[in-house]
Amino acid sequence: MKLTPEEHLVLLLSHPFPSERALHAVAGLFAKTGGKSDPAEIDRLLALCQTGPLLYRNIRQTPWNRDDRQEQYKFTYIAHLSSAEARLRETLAVLEGLGSNGIKAIPLKGPIAAELLLGDPGLYRSSDIDLLVRPEDVEKALASLAGQGYARTSPLGLKDEMAGSYHTTVSKETFHIELHWNLVMRYFDADPGFWWDDAQETDYRGRKILQLSHEKFLLYLVFRLFSKGFLPLKFFILALGIISNQNTALDWDRFMRYAQELKMERLAIFTRDLVRDIFLMDIPGQFPHRSIFGHGLLKNMVLEGLFEPRINTHIRMALFLSLLDSPAAILGALLRRLFPTPAEVRLRYTSPLAP
């Protein structure tokens, strides 16, 4: 797919750690266009991609750094940083409340992950607070959150949500928490305990918090990319942070073993090749060198979706199902979309039947 100069610029500068090849390509783009771009088109793309803070940081390393645009980008970044700090403080307060009730919780994507992986909580735009708890602790966690002013937003019973989904949502004023008991659903299966096996404590702002291993966090982020049809562009950011940041010491062999265990190997390989190609990355470490049939077509579908406001998500998702590991898995996913379980039907049409 041929990209416009504005699309190329936004894509390459939406990486948290742009490669030398990417920065060289951005400089070449400046020379080719004479530094001319359409500011309105860049604003449109940033609204779709939700990566304005990264563009603000990265563009300063390039010839595109211009005073007339930097003030606008700076304002966007500061607004995101302020919002991220508010969610960060609330996340820590919620974790403390859960911990005081004997409930272990792992923060997922959000400002804490952005600070740990990217060095700045304002670089990743998130609206929810995502937490993982053990299934047996969900009801206790909801009671603890209720004590902090949160209430469930779904009219469905918790039993239905736990049978048909992998999280429930609670809200308080401007804060929304997605409380997970698993990190994959529908297309893949994982025992909830899988995510906790190698979780470890880390120091964060003077306290201890639990974190997923980098390999399992990346696996969750790859699943999320897939389940969202690889858009918007912001959903790539944390995964790119894990892959590119040498401080994470990602173990590719372990990551692939986990992917094989969840039958996500084809999806993992496709995602590796996708980010390598579109962000001009050098992927460190060892990885299987087999490619995925139809990679070019699927890559173009991803790029088209990133920059087009109106796309047919159902057709796209049907084609992305080819990334499942076997024909049986593809057929099973198609049949499940056509004939969902009773719990999924109730979730889809908000028909509460279970307490």
N, C-alpha and C positions, 0 to 999 in steps of 0.2 A: 504494500500500500504506500503510495506516494504522499508524504506529509508536507504541509505548508511550512514556511520558515517559522511561523508563530507556533505551530504544533511541535515542531522539532525543538524549539527553544524551551517551551514549557515542559516537554517530556524529559529532556536531558538534564534540566535544572531542577527537576522534582525528585532527584535522587539525593539521599542524605549525604552521600560521600561520592560525588561524581568522579569517574575515572579520568586518567590523563587523556585517554582517547575521546571521552565525552567532552572534556573541556577544549580539546583541540578541534573537535567537530563544531562546537559552539563558536570558537574563534573563526573557523573557516566559514561558517554561516554569516558572520558579521562581515567578513571580507566580500563574500559573494553578493550580499544584498546591499552593500554600502551602509550597513547599520540601520537600514530602514525596516520598520515593522509597523503593524497596525495596533495601536494601543487598545482600541476597543475590542479587537479580536483576542488579544492576550487576556484582557479582563474577562471576556466570555469563557475562554478556556480555563482560566483559573477558577471561575465559579463552578464549572463542571468538575474539574479535577480536584478542587479543594486542597491545593498545595501552595497557596500564596506565600506562607511563611518560609518555605524552603527556597522558593524563587528569590525572595528578598535576601536570604543569606548567601545563596550561591551566585547570584548575578554579579555580586561585587568582585568575584574572581575573574570576570570576563570583560571583553571590550564593550559589552552591552550595558555596563554600569553607567547610568546617567542620572544626574541630579534631579531632572524633571520628573522621573518616575520613582526614584528611591523614596521620596517622602510618602507617596501613596502606599508602596509596599511596606514601608516601615510602620505606618499606621495600622495596616492589616496585621502585621506580625505582633505588634504590641497588644492589639485587641485579643488575638488568639492566646498570647502569653498570659494576659490577665484572666481570661476565662479558664485556661488550663490550671493556673495556680489555685483558683477557687475550687475546681474539681479535685485537684490534688489534695488540698486541705480536707475536703469532705471525705475523700477516699481514706485518708489516714484516720480520720475520726471514726468512720464506719468500721475499719479494720480493728481499731482499738475497742470499739463497742462489742464486736463479734468475739474478739479475743477474751474480753472480760467475762463472756458467757461460755467460754471453753470451746469456741468454734474456730477452727482453722480455715482461713480463706486466702486464696492466691489472687492478687490483682492481675488482670490480663492487659489487653491493649488500653492505652490511655496515657495520661501525662506522666505517670510513674515509669511506664515502659519507655516513653519517649525520652525522658531524662536519662535513664540507665543506658539505653541503646544509642541515642542520638546526641546526648549531652545537653539537651535543651527541651523542656516540657512544652514549649510553645511551637515546636516544629511539626507536631502531629495534631491535626484537628479532630477531636472526638466530642461526641455529644453525650454519651452514656458512660457510666462507671461499670466496668465488667469485672465480676468476681467469680471465682470457682470455689465451690464448697463440695463436700462429700454428700452423696444422695441422702444418707441417713441424717445429715445435719440440716437439710433444707428447711424443715418446719421450725426447728430451733432458730435458724438464721432469720427466717421471716418474723418470728416473734421478737428477736433482738432488734431487727430493723424497725419493726412497728414501735418499739420503745424509743427509737430515735426519730419518730415522726413519719416513717415511710408506710405506704399502703400499696397493696397489689393493684395493678391497673386492669387486669383481665377479669371479665365476668365469669370465666370458666373456673371450675374447681381445680385445685392443685393436682389431684389425681389425673385428670385429663391432660394437664400441661406436662406432667412428668412422663406420661405414656406417649405423648405425641410430639414433644419438643425436647429441647435440651437446656432451656432456661425459662425463668419467669421474670417479669418486670415489676419493680416497685418504684414509686415516685414520691418526692417531697419537694414542693415548690418548683424550683428550676432544675432539680437534680433527678436523674433517672438511673436506676441500677438494674443491670441485667445479671441476675443471679443464676449462674450455670451450675449444673451437676455433671455435665459432660461437655466435650468440646467438638464432637462430630455427631452428625445425625443423618438419617435418611439414606444417603449414598454410601456411608461407611459405618462400621460398627467398632466400638471400643468399649472395653470394660471401664467403668468410671475410675477404678483404681489405677488404671494404666497411667493416667496423668500425674499421679502422686508418687509413683515409685522412686523417681530420682529428683523430686522437688527439693530445693535447698533454701536455707535462710541466707539473706544477704543484708548488708548494712545499707540503710537508706535514710539520710537526713537524721542521723542520730538514733535510729531505732532499727529493729530487726523485722524484716518482712519476708514472707515466703515467695519463692519464684519457681516457675516451671524451668526445667532444663532448657537450654537454648534449642536443642534438637526437637523437643516436643512443642515448644512455643512456635518454632518455625513450621512444624507440621500443622498445628492449629491455624496459623496464619495462611498457609497454603490452602487448607480446607476452606477457610473463610473467603479467600479469593475466588475459589471455584464456585462456592455456593452463591456468591454475589455476581457471578458472571464476569469476573475480572474487572469490575468497575465499582466506584470511581478510582482514579489514579491514586488517591491517598491510601487506599487499602494495600498498596505495594510498599509503603514507606517503612513500616517496622520490619517486614521481611527483608527488605534491602539492608536495613540497619544490622540485622543479625548476620547476613551473608557477608557484608563488606567490612564490618567492624572487627579488626583483629583482636580486640579485647574480649570478644565473645568466645574465642577458641572453639568454634563450631566443629564438631566431629561428624564429618560427612558419612563415614561408614556407619556410625550409630544412627544417624538420621535416616539413612537408607534402610537399615534393619527395621526401624520403627515404621517407615513407610510400607515396607513389605508386610509387616505384621498386620497393618490396618488395610492392606490391599490398596495402597495409594501410590505404588511405585511409578506407574505411567504418569500420573498427575504430577508427582514430584519431579520427574525427569523433564516433562513439558515445561513446568514452571521455571526450572533451572535454565533451560534453553531460551525460554521467553525473555527472562530478565537479562540474560547475557546478550541477546540480540538487540532488544529495543533500548537498553540503557548503555550499550557498548561496554559491558563489564568483562573483567577477567575474573572468573570464578576460582577462588583458591581451593586447594584440596583435591582429593580424588573423587571421581563420580563415574557411574557407568556411561560409556560413550555411545550407547545406542540412542537413536533418535526416534521420535514418535511419528508414525505415519499421519500425514495431514497437518504437520506442524505449521507449514506456511499459511495454509488456509485459516487455521485456528488463530495464528498470530495476527493475521490481518483482521479477523473478527474482533480480537481484543482491541487493536488500535482503533478500529472504526467506532467501537463502543465508547472508548475513552473520550472521543472528541465530538460525538454526535449526541444531541439532546434527546432524540427520539429514535429508539431502536426496539425491535421486537425481541423482548427478553425470553419469551417462550421458545422461539425458534433457536435462538442462540444457545439456550440451556440444553435443548435436545441435542445439538451438535457437540456441545462440551461433554455430554455423557460418553462420547467416544474415548474420553480420557480415563474411564474406569478400567480396571485391570483385566476384565474378561467379558466375553459376549454374554455370559450368564448374568454378570453384574449389571451390564447395560440393559438387558431385557428386564431384569428385576426392577431397576430404577424406573424404566418406562411404565411397567405395569403398576408400580406403586403410585406413580403420578396419575394414572388413569383410574386406579382402584385403591385409594388411600385407606388406611386403617380407620376404624370408627373414631379413635381419639384424634387423628389428624383431620377428619371431617369436622368434628366439633370445634377444633382449633381454627380451621379455615372459615367456618361459618358462624363462629362464636355461639354455639348452641350448648349451653351448660347442662350436663346430665349427671356429672359426678360431683360429690361434695368435696 
